[in-house]
Amino acid sequence: ALSISLTYDNFFIPEDGQFFVYSNDRNYVLGSYTSENNSEHSKFATQPVPGETIYLEYYHPYGNNEDVSINIDGVIHGYRALPGVNEMDEDERTAGACNNNVACPEGDPWANEIRSVARTLTQGWLCSGSMLNNTSEDGTQYFLTAYHCIEDLQPAYTIFLWNYQASSCTGSWGPSNQTVQGGVLRASSQDIYNSPDFALLEINNTLPESYNVYYSGWTRSASFPQAPVGIHHPDGDIKKISFDDDAAFGYN
């Protein structure tokens, strides 16, 4: 395996407990995960660790009689190099030439919207999506993505990766440690062939302020944009921005 990631169907960390996941050489460490990562549905996922050996380590707080539960129900065998986890040559990156690093001047007018976009990883499947504001403006963590990104998968295992982007226009690397785990499906198209391909998730864990996430706006207008702009992670690569000179079309 080039990488291994895990899903857990019964995950509970007692208060002051600490859970770590790391690679064989100890150079790649995830955690600590704590009681802040617990959820009502008790599901959890940890992002891929490079290599074919993975270590799990748990520290239980002295004097705490609560039981810990770290029950693995899925092991995802990474058979291809994964951006942000494995070292990759340029010829292994498959993002099209029309995609510009978001740090390029072309991205400047969209600086806020760029901050709303994250890469998702759900049981081995990579996709993109964006945080959305709502009319109450109450900070509910709604995340818009495509239904095909979670079709036949469990959003509770989705890992949201923020700010995975280069700091320069020509860079090919970005930090991959700003994550939150788990989402609940609130609305979706269900039928991507006869209706818009969308899924609205609500993220479980609170997004840290240090991630500097922006909540993008939306409109009910039936008019299509004349020059669409896409901000995404093509094939899981660092965050990119691309432009379309043709008017969009779709469903009313």
Beta strands, then each sheet from edge to edge (+ up, - down):
strand 1: 3-12
strand 2: 18-23
strand 3: 29-33
strand 4: 44-50
strand 5: 54-59
strand 6: 69-78
strand 7: 100-101
strand 8: 117-122
strand 9: 125-132
strand 10: 142-145
strand 11: 158-162
strand 12: 179-181
strand 13: 183-188
strand 14: 199-203
strand 15: 229-232
strand 16: 240-243
sheet 1: 4+ 1- 6+
sheet 2: 3+ 2- 5+
sheet 3: 7+ 16- 15+
sheet 4: 12+ 11- 8+ 9- 10+ 14- 13+
end
